[in-house]
Amino acid sequence: MSFQLQPPTYGNLITILSIDGGGVRGIIPATVLAFLESQLQELDGEDARLADYFDVIAGTSTGGLVTAMLTAPDENNRPLFAAKDIQPFYLEHCPQIFPQKSGLCGAMERIFRPLGGPKYDGKYLHRIVREKLGENRLRSTLTNVVIPTFDIKHLQPTIFSSYEVKKAPCLNARLSDICISTSAAPTYLPAYHFKNLDDEGNVREFNLIDGGVAANNPTLVAMNQVIKEIFNQNPDFFPIKPTDYRRFLVISVGTGSQKIEQKYDAKMAAKWGTLNWLLHGGTVPLVDVFTQASADMVDVHIAVVFQALHSEENYLRIQDDTLEGTEASVDVSTKSNLNKLVQIGESLLQKPVSRVNLETGLSEPVENGGTNEEALRKFAKILSQERRLREAKSPHPKTLHF
């Protein structure tokens, strides 16, 4: 079996992996993805990596960083990070990315600093991301990636996509710049400005913030990118039709939410002014609302489409909506909280496969759906079989093997 995944035209499915935004809560999907990759390794050998099985890996904010880590090539043209390496990365570096100050001074700074600028300066994040990702650019990823950001100058999303970069070379930015941009959450980290020079000498200027303001759950963005390619008759997808959602296999991994805690209510919010929406009890309600709303709308839309086409077995959403207190924060990076997030990720594997109930907004177990761990084992087998099928049907099989 070769390293490079043959295109969907030689198989039965289009495979997509999507990772939500959520700051330090990126530990949760990191734990889930490490398990999925371990299952693929059991089937195909220890050198197997997630990038070897998915046609597209999409991520927003912290999910964008995970996406880059899983797909950026090392000197041997293999992923820089195995999935199991991502959790240790977060445990080591989050305390420096989101430094926590204790005592009265820390409390005062948490209250007043956001009024005059972002809560964190982002310098450590910028340095460590540049150090790890180096000069790798969007075109160099080992599979197609989709990473949403938002342009605050033009007030519209900017999607860094392996598909779009073929038509717009100015999007071929360094992965480090893309990750810094998609992680620039308003009030937490500074907006990011950079210029990119394409191969033809054209310069494009970017003024970007966190992709979560547009698509905290980037699954639908990734699917739309593929559908555009099918419409444009990309031979990699022939003879798949744009409306044939039954050909999609999608795994979408969330970073958790505090829905069950019911943190805010209308009686409370009715009295809020601008300041309260931006700062309430150590959280930023406005950011919580728009990131959670966009994530759930995507989940509901995709779940309905897959169910309508009787292909719901091809869509797996793994999300925990029972987070409480600091667990739900995007930036509490104390050792105890980070370790708690690891435990939440591990526990999530044992929870039943669930889907969002439109009336309650809460996730409910799918009848006879089994656990998330069981579902991931099943999906690993499908991914492995799909990869082998493509390899067998391709007229140009590769020579490198696991």
N, C-alpha and C positions, 0 to 999 in steps of 0.2 A: 504494500500500500504506500502510495507516495505522500509526501508532505502536503503538496499543493492540492486543494480541493478542486475537483473538476466541476465545470459549470452545471447549473440545474438542467440544462437541455439534455444531459445524459442520465438524469435521475427522475424521481417521482415528486420531489419536494423542493421548496425554497425554504432554507433554514435561517431563522433569525433569533438572535439573542439580544435582549434589551435590559438595560440596567438604569434604574431611577437615580435621581439626585437625592442628597440628604446629608452632606457633610460627614461627620465622624460615623454616622450610621451606615456608611459604606462598608463597614465591618460586617454587617448582616449579609448583603449579597456576596461579599468576598467568601464568607463561610459556606454559603449555598453553592457557589461556583466551584469551590475547592472540592466539594463532594461530587458534583457532576463530572469534573475532570478526572477524579479518581475512578469513577465508574467507566469512563472511556478508556482509561489506562488498563483497567482489568480486562477489557475486551480487546484492546489493540496494542498494548505495550506501554511501558513507562514513559516513552518519549511523546506520547499523544498529548496534544494541547487543544484547548477549546477553539483556537483559530483554525485548526485543521478540519473543523466540522461545520462551521456556520458560514453561510454565504454573506451574512451581514452581522456585525456586532455594533450595537448602538448604545450610547450612554450620554446622560446629561449630568453636568456638574461633577459630583464625586463619581458618578457612573461613567462620565466621560474620561476621567483619569483612569479608572479601572479598564475601560475599553482600550485606551492607548497602551497601558501596561501589558495587556493580553495580546496585542497585535503588532507592537513596534518590534522590528527585527534586531537581533544582536549580530555580532560579527560572523556567526554561522548561519545567518538568515533564518533563525528560529526565534520564537517569542522571547522578549527580554525577561518576562516574568511568567512562571507557572502560576496557576490559580492559587495554589497553596502558599505562594510567596506574598500574596497581597495583604492578607490579614496581618502578618508580622510587620509589613511596611506601615500599615495604619497604626499599629500599636507603638511602633518606634517613633514615628514622625508627627502624629496628631498633637501630642503635647507641645511641640514646638510651633506647629502651624497655628494652633489655637491656645496660646499660653494662658493658664488660669492663675489669677492673682487672688489670694485669700485675704481674710481680715477686713477691717473697715475700709482701708484704701482700695482694696479690690472691689468691694461692694459699691463704693462711690464711683469708681471708674466705670463699672458696668452700667451704672445709671446715667452718667453724664457724658462719657466718651462718644456714644452713638449719636448724641445731639450735635456734635461738631465734626464728625468724620466716621469712617468705618471702624468697627470694633477692633479689627486686627489690621496690621499694615501689609500683610501678605508677603513680606520679604523672604521669610523662610520657605513658604510654599513655592514661590517663584524659583528660588535657588535649588531646592531639592528636585523639583519637576524638571528643570533644565539639566541638572546633573544626571538624572536617571534616563531621560528620554533623548538627551544629546541633540544631534542635528537631524534626527529622523523627521521626515515630513509626511504629510498626508498621503502622498502617492506611494510611500514606502511600506505601508502596513501590509501584513501578511494575509489579510482578507479584507473585504470591503468594510468600512466603518462609516458611521453616521453620528455626528456630535453636534447638537444644536447649541447656538449661542443667541444673544439678542443684541442688535445694534441700537444703541441709545441715541445716536446721531440721526438715523433715518427712521427710528421707531419701527423696526421690522426684524423678524428673525434672520439670522445668518446661519445657514446649515453647512457645516464642513462635512462633505460627503465624498467618498471615493468615486461615486458616479458623477457628481456635479463638477469635480475637479477636472474631468476629461474635457468638459466644455468651457470651463472657466479656470484656466491655469493660475490665476491670481489667488485662488483658494488653496493652493499648494503650500500652506504655511507649515512652520515647524509644529510638531505635535505638542511641544511644550507651550507654545503660544496659544494653541487651541485649548489645551487643558486649563491654563491659567484663566483664559477668557470665560469658558463655560462654568468655572468655579467661582466667578466673581459675584457672589451673592450680595444683593443690595443690603446695606447697613452692616454686613459682616466683613466683607473684603472689598478693596477698591476696584472700581471699573478699570478695564485694561485697554490701553492703546498701543497698537504696534503697526508697522508698515511691512508689507511683503512684496518682494521683487520676484516676478515670474521669469520664466525662461526667455521670454521675448523682451525683457527689460522694462516691462510695465510695472508701475508701483501702485499698490492698492493700500489704502489706509483703513484700519479697523478701529472702531470704538465700541467695545463689547462688554456685556455683563452676563451673568449666569443664565444659561439656557433654560433653567427652571421656570423663568417668568413666561416662557412660551410653551415648553414641553418638558415638564419635569419627568414624565414617563414618555420616553422617545419612541415607543413601539410603533405608533401610528406613523410617525415621521419616517421611520425605517421602511415600513411597508409601502408608503407612498413613493419613496425613492425607487423601490423595486418596480412598482406599478408604472411609473414614468418610463423606466427602461424598457418595460414590455411594450408600452405604447410606442416608444421610439424604435421598436423592432431590434433591440439588442439581441444578437444571435445567441448569447449565453442563455436566453430564456425561451427560445423557440422550441416547441410550438405553444407555449403556455399563453393563455388569454388573460388580459388585465383584470377581468372580473372573477377569475377562478381562485377564490380564496381557499378552496379546498386543497390547493397545492402548497399552501403555507404551513410551516411548522414553526410555532413561536413559543419561546420561553421568555417570560417577562419577570424580572426580579425586582421587588421593591425594597426600600430601605426602612420600612416600618412607619407607623403613624400612631398618634395618641387619640384616635377617634373615640374609643370606648370610654376615655376619661371625660369626654364632653367638657372640654376646657373652657369654652366661651359660650355665651348665650345671648339672645337678642336683647333681653332686658339690660344686660351689662353693656353690650356694644352700642345700644341706642344712645348712651350718654357719652360715647367716646368722641373726641376730636382727633385731629391729625396726630398729635403726640401719642395718644393712647393706642392708635392703630399701629404706630411704629414702635411702641415700647409699652409692654404690659407684663408685669411680674417676671421680668427677665427674659421674655420672649418677644418676638416681632409678629403680632397677629396677622398683619397684612401679608407677610411672606409665607406664614403657615397656610393661610387661606388660598393664595393663588397657586402654590406648589401642590397642595393636596387636591384642589379642585381640578387642575389640569391632569393630574395623574389618574384620578378616578374616572373622569370623563373618557379618557382613552381606554381604560380597562372596560368600562361599560360598553362603549362602542364596539370594541373588538369582540368581546364576549357575545354580544347580541348577533353580530355578523356570523361568527363561527357556529353559534347555535342554530341560526336560521338555515345554514347550509348543512346542518347535521354533521359538522366536522369539529365539534367542540373538543374532541379528544386530541386535536392538533394544537390546542392553545393551553398553555399552563402559566398561570399567574401565581407567583409566590410572594405573599405579603403578610405582614403581621400588624394588625391595627389595635393591639392591646398595650402599646407602650405607655408608660406613665412617668411623670416627673422628668428627671434629667435624661432618662432613656430616650425621650422624644426630641431632645435638643440636637441641633446640628453641630454644636461647638463645645459641649462639655467634654473635655479631653482628660479628665482625671483618670488615674489608673483604675480606680474602682468602676467608673462608668464604662470605660473601654472594655474591661473584662466582662462587665454585665452584657454589653452588646455582643460579645463573642458567645456568651451563653444563650442569648436570645436567638442568634443565628443557628446555633446547634439545636435548640428546642424547636425552632421553626421547621426543621427537617422532619420532626416527629409529629407535627400537627397535620390535620386532614387537609387535603386539597380543597380550596374554598373559592367562592366567587362572590362578587359584590351584589348585595340585595339593593335594588334601586330605591325601595321604600324606606329602608332603615339606614342605608349607607354603610352598613357593616358587612364584613365578609361572613359567609355562611358555608358550612361544609357541603361538598358535592356528594350526593348519594352514591355510595359504592365507589367513591373516588380514591380511597386509600390515603396514605400519607404523602406528603411532599417528597420524602425520601423514596418511597416506592414509585412515585410518578417519575422522578428523575432517573431512576434505574431503567424504567420503561423507555423514556426518551433517549437515554444513552444508547440503548440497543437499536432504536430506530435510526439515530444519527449514524451509528456505526454501519448499519445495513445500507443506508442511503449512500454513504461514502464508498462502500465496496461496490454497489451497483454502478455508480458513476464511473469508477475506475475500470470496471469490466466492460462498460459500453463505450468508453472513450476511444476514439481511433488513435489518440496520441497519449497513451499512458506514460506517466513519468517513471523515472528509473530509481529515484531515491525512495527508501523504505524506512518504516519505523524499526 
